[in-house]
C-alpha cells in the first residue's frame, strides 16, 4: 500500500504469517526484512530475527496500536502501546491508526527504538544479516526436532527390546498397558477380558491411529484392534502381530426373515467366491491381507 510518507510496503503472508517486507524510501533506497506474525511469537521470537515486531491495531474496550521492541537495557522484548481513544468513531479510529502504523513501521525499519533516547542514533538492520540469522535459527530448530525424534525412537526401540516376552494371548496382557479405540469391538473385547479377571492398564483413544502411535513411541505395551484395521499396519516394521482370535462379533448381510430363497442365493454366492479365490483377492486388494478364512 502507498502511505502519506511515500513509502511503499509490499508483503506476502503464509500460514504462519511469515512475510518479507520490502519498501522504497523517497531516495529510491530499497529496505527489506523478514518478520513474523503474532501467532508464531512462541515458535520463533522476533528478537532472533529482528529486534521489533510490526505494529497492529487492537480493537475492543480500549483501542490501541501495539508492537514489541527490544529493550537494550534488558535485552528482552517489551510491548509498546499507543492509545487511539481520543479519536471519535470507529472509521476515524481506523484511518488514524493506519496512518500511524505506516509511520511507526517506517521509523522501526530505519532503526528507531521506543526505549532509546531520540537523539541516540541506531544502525538499521542489514538485510543479508537478517536472512543469515533467520536461516541459522531454522537450521538449529530442525536439528533440535530431529534429535528429539531420534531420542524418542531409540527410547521406544530400547523399551521394545527390553520386553522379551511378547504377549501371545490375552492372558499375557496382565500388568501391561494396552491401547485400543474406545467404543469399538476392541473396547468390548477388553471389557470381557477384564470381567473374567484380566488385570491390565487400559489406554483408550478416540482414533485407532493414536493407539498405534502410542505403541510406536513406546508409551504402551500392546494394541488390540480388529484384524481388518491391523491390515493397514502390517507392513510397518514397528509392529508385529502376536495373536489373532475371535471377538464374537460378525459383519453380515441383512435379509428379511423368512426369505429363504434370497438367503440360499447369497450363501451360495459367498461359498463360490471363497472356492474360486475371489474372496481372497478382494480382501488382499481392499485390506492388504487375506482374511477370507474368517468368513462363515
C-alpha positions in Angstrom: 0.0 0.0 0.0 1.1 3.6 -0.5 1.2 5.7 2.6 1.3 9.5 3.0 5.1 9.5 3.5 5.7 8.0 0.1 6.9 4.6 1.4 5.7 1.5 -0.5 5.2 -1.6 1.6 4.8 -5.0 -0.2 4.2 -8.2 1.7 3.1 -11.7 1.3 1.9 -14.0 4.1 1.8 -17.7 4.5 0.0 -19.9 7.1 2.2 -18.8 9.9 2.2 -15.2 8.8 5.8 -15.2 7.7 6.4 -12.4 5.3 9.2 -10.4 3.6 8.8 -6.7 3.9 10.1 -4.6 1.0 9.9 -0.8 1.0 11.4 2.0 -1.1 12.0 5.4 0.5 12.0 8.8 -1.1 15.6 8.5 -2.2 14.9 5.2 -4.0 16.7 3.0 -1.5 15.1 -0.4 -1.0 14.9 -1.8 2.5 13.9 -5.5 3.1 13.5 -7.6 6.2 12.0 -10.8 7.4 9.4 -10.7 10.2 6.8 -13.0 11.8 3.2 -12.5 12.7 1.9 -12.5 16.3 0.6 -16.1 16.1 4.1 -17.6 16.0 5.6 -15.5 18.7 6.4 -18.6 20.9 7.7 -20.6 18.0 10.1 -18.0 16.6 10.8 -15.0 18.9 11.2 -11.8 16.8 14.4 -10.9 18.6 16.1 -13.9 17.0 15.5 -12.2 13.6 14.6 -8.5 14.2 14.6 -6.5 17.4 11.0 -5.5 16.9 7.6 -6.6 15.6 5.4 -4.5 13.2 2.6 -2.6 14.9 -1.0 -3.5 14.6 -4.4 -2.1 15.7 -6.2 -3.7 18.6 -9.9 -3.0 18.7 -12.0 -3.6 21.8 -12.9 -1.9 25.0 -9.7 0.1 24.6 -8.4 0.8 21.1 -4.6 0.9 20.8 -1.7 0.3 18.4 0.7 -2.2 19.8 4.1 -3.7 19.0 7.1 -5.2 20.6 10.6 -3.8 20.6 13.8 -5.0 22.3 14.8 -3.0 25.3 18.6 -2.6 25.1 18.8 -2.3 28.9 17.5 -5.8 29.5 17.9 -7.5 26.1 14.2 -8.6 26.2 11.2 -7.6 24.1 8.8 -5.1 25.7 5.4 -4.2 24.4 4.7 -0.6 23.4 1.2 0.8 23.1 -0.3 4.0 21.7 -3.9 4.6 22.6 -6.3 6.0 20.0 -9.2 6.6 22.4 -9.2 10.4 21.8 -10.3 9.8 18.2 -14.1 9.6 17.9 -15.8 7.0 15.7 -14.7 3.5 14.6 -13.9 4.6 11.0 -12.0 7.6 12.1 -10.0 5.5 14.6 -9.0 3.0 11.8 -8.0 5.8 9.4 -5.9 7.4 12.1 -4.4 4.1 13.1 -3.5 3.2 9.5 -1.5 6.4 9.1 0.2 6.0 12.5 1.1 2.3 11.8 2.7 3.3 8.5 4.7 6.0 10.3 5.8 3.6 13.0 6.8 0.9 10.5 8.9 3.4 8.6 10.6 4.5 11.9 11.2 1.0 13.1 12.7 0.0 9.7 15.1 2.9 9.9 16.4 2.0 13.4 14.1 3.8 15.7 13.6 2.2 19.2 11.0 3.5 21.6 13.1 2.5 24.6 16.1 4.7 23.5 16.6 8.5 23.6 15.5 10.0 20.3 18.9 11.6 19.8 20.7 8.3 20.0 21.5 7.0 16.5 20.9 3.3 15.8 22.1 1.5 12.7 19.2 -0.2 10.8 19.5 -4.0 10.5 21.3 -5.3 7.4 19.1 -7.4 5.1 21.7 -10.1 4.4 22.5 -10.3 8.1 18.8 -10.7 8.9 18.5 -13.5 6.4 21.6 -15.3 7.7 20.3 -15.1 11.3 16.9 -16.4 10.2 18.5 -19.4 8.3 20.7 -20.2 11.4 17.6 -20.2 13.6 15.7 -22.5 11.2 18.6 -24.9 10.9 19.1 -25.0 14.7 15.3 -25.7 15.2 15.3 -28.5 12.6 18.4 -30.1 14.2 16.7 -30.0 17.6 13.5 -31.5 16.3 15.4 -34.3 14.5 17.4 -35.0 17.7 14.1 -35.2 19.7 12.6 -37.6 17.2 15.7 -39.8 17.2 15.7 -39.8 21.0 12.1 -40.9 21.1 12.8 -43.6 18.5 15.7 -45.0 20.5 13.7 -45.0 23.7 10.9 -46.9 22.0 13.3 -49.4 20.5 15.0 -49.9 23.8 11.7 -50.5 25.6 10.6 -53.0 22.9 13.9 -54.8 23.1 13.7 -55.0 26.9 10.3 -56.7 26.6 11.5 -60.2 25.7 8.1 -61.8 26.3 5.6 -60.7 23.6 2.0 -61.3 24.6 0.9 -64.5 22.7 -2.5 -64.5 24.2 -4.9 -62.1 26.0 -3.9 -63.7 29.3 -0.3 -62.5 28.8 -1.5 -58.9 28.8 -1.6 -59.0 32.6 0.1 -55.9 34.0 0.7 -54.4 30.6 -0.5 -51.1 29.2 -3.0 -51.9 26.4 -4.1 -49.3 23.9 -7.3 -49.6 21.8 -10.0 -47.4 20.3 -12.9 -46.7 22.6 -16.5 -47.7 21.8 -15.4 -50.4 19.3 -15.2 -54.1 19.1 -11.7 -53.9 20.7 -13.2 -52.0 23.7 -15.9 -54.6 24.2 -13.4 -57.4 23.9 -11.1 -55.9 26.6 -14.1 -55.3 28.8 -14.9 -59.0 28.6 -11.3 -59.9 29.4 -11.4 -57.6 32.5 -14.7 -59.3 33.5 -13.0 -62.7 33.7 -10.2 -61.4 35.8 -7.5 -60.0 33.4 -5.7 -57.1 35.1 -4.2 -54.5 32.7 -3.8 -50.8 32.3 -6.2 -49.5 29.6 -5.3 -46.7 27.3 -8.4 -45.7 25.3 -8.3 -43.4 22.3 -10.9 -41.8 20.0 -9.0 -42.9 16.9 -7.1 -46.2 16.4 -4.2 -44.4 14.7 -3.5 -42.8 18.1 -3.3 -46.2 19.7 -0.7 -47.4 17.1 1.2 -44.1 17.5 1.3 -44.7 21.3 2.9 -48.1 20.7 5.4 -46.8 18.2 6.5 -44.2 20.7 6.9 -46.8 23.4 4.2 -45.4 25.7 2.2 -48.6 25.8 3.0 -52.3 25.5 0.3 -53.6 23.1 -2.5 -52.6 20.8 -5.8 -54.5 20.4 -7.6 -53.8 17.2 -9.8 -55.5 14.5 -7.8 -57.7 12.1 -9.1 -55.5 9.2 -7.6 -52.5 11.0 -4.3 -54.1 11.6 -4.0 -54.9 7.9 -3.2 -51.2 7.4 -0.2 -51.5 9.7 1.2 -55.0 9.0 3.9 -53.7 6.6 5.2 -51.2 9.2 8.4 -52.8 10.8 7.5 -51.1 14.1 4.5 -53.5 14.6 4.2 -57.3 14.8 1.0 -59.3 15.2 1.5 -61.8 18.1 -2.1 -63.1 18.5 -5.3 -63.4 16.5 -8.6 -64.6 17.9 -12.4 -64.4 17.6 -14.1 -61.4 19.1 -17.6 -62.9 18.9 -18.8 -60.2 16.6 -19.5 -60.5 12.9 -20.4 -58.5 9.9 -23.3 -59.9 7.9 -25.7 -59.4 5.0 -29.1 -58.4 6.2 -32.0 -60.4 4.7 -35.7 -60.2 5.6 -36.7 -63.0 7.9 -38.3 -65.9 6.1 -36.8 -65.0 2.7 -35.0 -68.4 2.4 -34.8 -68.2 -1.4 -32.6 -65.0 -1.3 -30.7 -66.3 1.7 -29.7 -69.5 -0.2 -28.6 -67.5 -3.2 -26.4 -65.1 -1.0 -24.8 -68.1 0.8 -24.2 -69.9 -2.5 -22.5 -66.8 -3.9 -20.3 -66.5 -0.8 -19.3 -70.1 -1.0 -18.5 -69.8 -4.7 -16.3 -66.7 -4.1 -14.4 -68.5 -1.4 -13.9 -71.6 -3.6 -12.7 -69.8 -6.7 -10.4 -67.3 -4.8 -12.5 -64.2 -5.5 -13.0 -63.5 -1.8 -9.2 -63.9 -1.1 -8.4 -61.5 -4.0 -10.9 -58.9 -2.8 -9.5 -59.0 0.8 -6.0 -58.5 -0.4 -7.0 -55.7 -2.8 -9.1 -53.8 -0.3 -7.4 -54.6 3.1 -3.9 -55.8 2.0 -4.3 -59.2 3.7 -6.1 -62.5 3.1 -8.8 -62.7 5.8 -11.2 -64.9 3.8 -10.8 -67.7 6.4 -12.8 -65.6 8.8 -15.9 -65.7 6.6 -18.5 -68.1 7.8 
